[in-house]
């Protein structure tokens, strides 16, 4: 098994997703009575053990596209092929798709069919703030490895374009930027706590410099102006709104000390269990490393060989073969 920071991130993400799938939409109260402590079978989507969902599928579509370089048209085609031809599905069919994502992919089909590829860059001007589900946050992590070290302004432009393919509003893009900036500090060797502190400074300055409206910035004030770690569990929301998923994920990572503890905390918050655990799982995998992910969980992952193969192709393309965070 090749072990580098790409593998641990991608496997960490898929394992988190698969832990969450059987209990998606379950309430926190019901999970308190019967908490998830291991990989389960069936449940909400009637899928066998180790089945990951749209979160992992779209992440791997993005990663596979990036293996051939950055191209919005190619990323769009992969998303379309996932919905229409079931590429990167665990069992050859799509069993879970967000409303906004489905609508957006139909729009991508129109753009690709008319060959107006430049329109992909205009999607970000859609300013409907009620399209801010967590559907771009859950699949954005591969961008970390191609944007590392670039200026935050350049990073934001790319992140917004890629988010816009399904989630065009600036709030989703800022959510993805916060997540990826936090992840970049971890990739640079910082602890989770240090990464959180550094991210807050960097993002606050960026939002000010770029003159982001107070209205928009205020949505992130619990993350940027307070210490999200200190929130009581009862104030942590774990539904499908991008800001809530980001808050819940940071809260889980800051309040735990191992991969398993972090992803299980995410799942047991309830509601959008698979996505919270996907967002947590990528960072926990990156930070704690592959050896800290329980072997039996990795073993149970559907199509794990495909995920390892993709991770290694991606690591080779972007020079991360020797990147080990905590071997
Ligand atoms: Mg899902």
Boltz pocket constraint, residues with backbone or C-beta under 6 A from the ligand:
constraints:
  - pocket:
      binder: B
      contacts: [[A, 53], [A, 54], [A, 55], [A, 96], [A, 274], [A, 275]]
      max_distance: 6.0
